[in-house]
Amino acid sequence: MSLSDHNRRHPKKIGLALGGGSARGWAHIGVIQALSEAGIRVDCVAGTSIGAMVGAVYASGKIDELEEIVLQFDWKHILHFFDIVFPKSGLIDGMKVADFIRSHVEGKNIEELPIPFCAVTTDLTTGHEVVIQDGDIIEAVRASISLPGIFTPVKKNGKILVDGGLVNPVPVSVAREMGADFVIAVDLSRDIVTKRATRFAPIADTSPVVPGIEAGRNSTVKTRISALINKELGMLDVPAFKQIRQWLGQDPLPSIFEVLINSIYIMENRITVTGLQVYPPDLLIRPKLGHIRLLEFHRANEAIAEGYREAKARIRPLTGKGEDFDHP
């Protein structure tokens, strides 16, 4: 059914379901740009992980400001967010990430946002999906992006919450529950598993070395982050950390980040395939982003461009004959 056909039958409520995908999540910005250019007004947003972060900013009306900032990201910005707390329940505390989100979201509570918004999280104790649709925005997004083992979990209402991608990577079902009768979903897992297996070799990077951290001219962001972790661990005289430092320094095996995240990617990819079959969206946008790694947030320009390109391609059949996307 085309969106124009749907318009003629019902007063439509358009929902946007933004999937998880770490650095690939900047593609959501490009998708949102394409939707705006097509005159598609979104009535509600459901987001998982990075989708929750971008979705919250979009729902607050500050997506243009976010794009301007992320297009300036380089490896130094990425390292800035690494407030390492190892060996607690995650490598990164997430306070700096929370501060970043806070600076780009209007209002304190979700119910104050101009566009209704939900963040999808997972209850680590029960494995159940937990949808946060009111209360503190930062807490909700912070919980949704809490990749197990990477970010520390968030405690809320007696629950221990982690990344929503463990149970609902592309939250079409949540958008439906919010009242959307036409759901546009963005899945960032297209070709991620097949491309990931060939991406363990370092990529040349001629950026300057972080002061106080040993890293060669051809080191990657991942290498610098591993060096940063090594530096932090080196301050603690615990025998087990010596073994950890050895693991971080070994090549060509994937880093601890890649082992953990690739495992999560494989699981989320399988869940996404099943979820989209059970809860199919009315329009599915799947940018090709398998070449962008977990921590490559400095490749925002590529991700945004691909999100925009794929969204335009998917929207074009609906707009090519002059279909009206405006609400009746």
Solvent accessible surface area in square Angstrom, and as a share of the most:
residue,aa,sasa,rsa
1,M,146,0.65
2,S,27,0.18
3,L,1,0.00
4,S,13,0.09
5,D,44,0.23
6,H,15,0.07
7,N,24,0.12
8,R,178,0.65
9,R,161,0.59
10,H,98,0.44
11,P,112,0.70
12,K,9,0.04
13,K,67,0.29
14,I,0,0.00
15,G,0,0.00
16,L,0,0.00
17,A,0,0.00
18,L,0,0.00
19,G,0,0.00
20,G,12,0.12
21,G,6,0.06
22,S,14,0.09
23,A,1,0.01
24,R,4,0.01
25,G,0,0.00
26,W,4,0.01
27,A,0,0.00
28,H,0,0.00
29,I,1,0.01
30,G,0,0.00
31,V,0,0.00
32,I,7,0.03
33,Q,51,0.23
34,A,0,0.00
35,L,2,0.01
36,S,78,0.50
37,E,111,0.50
38,A,31,0.24
39,G,35,0.33
40,I,8,0.04
41,R,147,0.54
42,V,7,0.04
43,D,30,0.16
44,C,0,0.00
45,V,0,0.00
46,A,0,0.00
47,G,0,0.00
48,T,0,0.00
49,S,10,0.07
50,I,10,0.05
51,G,0,0.00
52,A,0,0.00
53,M,12,0.05
54,V,0,0.00
55,G,0,0.00
56,A,0,0.00
57,V,1,0.00
58,Y,35,0.13
59,A,0,0.00
60,S,7,0.05
61,G,60,0.58
62,K,39,0.16
63,I,24,0.12
64,D,102,0.53
65,E,80,0.36
66,L,0,0.00
67,E,33,0.15
68,E,109,0.49
69,I,65,0.33
70,V,1,0.00
71,L,80,0.40
72,Q,111,0.49
73,F,18,0.07
74,D,49,0.25
75,W,14,0.05
76,K,111,0.47
77,H,75,0.34
78,I,5,0.03
79,L,19,0.09
80,H,108,0.48
81,F,36,0.15
82,F,19,0.08
83,D,27,0.14
84,I,31,0.16
85,V,35,0.20
86,F,48,0.20
87,P,84,0.53
88,K,149,0.63
89,S,73,0.47
90,G,4,0.04
91,L,11,0.06
92,I,5,0.02
93,D,42,0.22
94,G,0,0.00
95,M,116,0.52
96,K,75,0.32
97,V,16,0.09
98,A,6,0.05
99,D,75,0.39
100,F,27,0.11
101,I,0,0.00
102,R,126,0.46
103,S,70,0.45
104,H,17,0.07
105,V,14,0.08
106,E,94,0.42
107,G,44,0.42
108,K,140,0.59
109,N,43,0.22
110,I,5,0.02
111,E,112,0.50
112,E,100,0.45
113,L,15,0.08
114,P,103,0.65
115,I,36,0.18
116,P,73,0.46
117,F,4,0.02
118,C,2,0.01
119,A,0,0.00
120,V,0,0.00
121,T,0,0.00
122,T,5,0.03
123,D,7,0.04
124,L,93,0.47
125,T,109,0.64
126,T,73,0.43
127,G,39,0.38
128,H,124,0.55
129,E,66,0.30
130,V,27,0.16
131,V,45,0.26
132,I,6,0.03
133,Q,114,0.51
134,D,81,0.42
135,G,23,0.22
136,D,45,0.23
137,I,0,0.00
138,I,15,0.08
139,E,55,0.24
140,A,0,0.00
141,V,0,0.00
142,R,19,0.07
143,A,0,0.00
144,S,0,0.00
145,I,13,0.07
146,S,0,0.00
147,L,20,0.10
148,P,33,0.21
149,G,36,0.34
150,I,5,0.03
151,F,29,0.12
152,T,17,0.10
153,P,30,0.19
154,V,18,0.10
155,K,163,0.69
156,K,38,0.16
157,N,131,0.67
158,G,86,0.83
159,K,79,0.33
160,I,64,0.32
161,L,2,0.01
162,V,2,0.01
163,D,2,0.01
164,G,0,0.00
165,G,0,0.00
166,L,36,0.18
167,V,47,0.27
168,N,18,0.09
169,P,10,0.06
170,V,12,0.07
171,P,0,0.00
172,V,1,0.01
173,S,13,0.09
174,V,1,0.01
175,A,0,0.00
176,R,82,0.30
177,E,131,0.59
178,M,34,0.15
179,G,41,0.40
180,A,6,0.05
181,D,51,0.27
182,F,3,0.01
183,V,0,0.00
184,I,1,0.00
185,A,0,0.00
186,V,0,0.00
187,D,1,0.01
188,L,1,0.01
189,S,13,0.09
190,R,68,0.25
191,D,43,0.22
192,I,2,0.01
193,V,38,0.22
194,T,103,0.60
195,K,87,0.37
196,R,14,0.05
197,A,71,0.55
198,T,106,0.62
199,R,63,0.23
200,F,62,0.26
201,A,70,0.55
202,P,83,0.52
203,I,63,0.32
204,A,80,0.62
205,D,29,0.15
206,T,103,0.60
207,S,28,0.18
208,P,93,0.58
209,V,59,0.34
210,V,23,0.13
211,P,119,0.75
212,G,66,0.63
213,I,13,0.07
214,E,163,0.73
215,A,18,0.14
216,G,48,0.46
217,R,183,0.67
218,N,103,0.53
219,S,11,0.07
220,T,10,0.06
221,V,9,0.05
222,K,31,0.13
223,T,48,0.28
224,R,0,0.00
225,I,0,0.00
226,S,9,0.06
227,A,19,0.15
228,L,27,0.14
229,I,5,0.02
230,N,39,0.20
231,K,89,0.38
232,E,63,0.28
233,L,2,0.01
234,G,50,0.48
235,M,132,0.59
236,L,79,0.39
237,D,134,0.69
238,V,64,0.37
239,P,108,0.68
240,A,61,0.47
241,F,14,0.06
242,K,110,0.47
243,Q,73,0.33
244,I,30,0.15
245,R,65,0.24
246,Q,105,0.47
247,W,144,0.50
248,L,20,0.10
249,G,56,0.54
250,Q,90,0.40
251,D,111,0.57
252,P,117,0.74
253,L,116,0.58
254,P,38,0.24
255,S,11,0.07
256,I,79,0.40
257,F,2,0.01
258,E,19,0.09
259,V,83,0.48
260,L,55,0.27
261,I,3,0.01
262,N,19,0.10
263,S,63,0.40
264,I,13,0.07
265,Y,13,0.05
266,I,82,0.41
267,M,74,0.33
268,E,19,0.08
269,N,18,0.09
270,R,134,0.49
271,I,50,0.26
272,T,5,0.03
273,V,72,0.41
274,T,78,0.45
275,G,28,0.27
276,L,24,0.12
277,Q,134,0.60
278,V,93,0.54
279,Y,112,0.43
280,P,77,0.48
281,P,24,0.15
282,D,64,0.33
283,L,8,0.04
284,L,45,0.22
285,I,0,0.00
286,R,76,0.28
287,P,0,0.00
288,K,97,0.41
289,L,0,0.00
290,G,0,0.00
291,H,60,0.27
292,I,1,0.00
293,R,19,0.07
294,L,14,0.07
295,L,20,0.10
296,E,19,0.08
297,F,43,0.18
298,H,65,0.29
299,R,45,0.16
300,A,1,0.00
301,N,106,0.55
302,E,74,0.33
303,A,0,0.00
304,I,11,0.05
305,A,56,0.44
306,E,26,0.12
307,G,0,0.00
308,Y,67,0.26
309,R,113,0.41
310,E,17,0.08
311,A,0,0.00
312,K,66,0.28
313,A,38,0.30
314,R,98,0.36
315,I,5,0.03
316,R,140,0.51
317,P,91,0.57
318,L,26,0.13
319,T,43,0.25
320,G,63,0.60
321,K,185,0.78
322,G,64,0.61
323,E,36,0.16
324,D,84,0.44
325,F,7,0.03
326,D,85,0.44
327,H,41,0.18
328,P,120,0.75
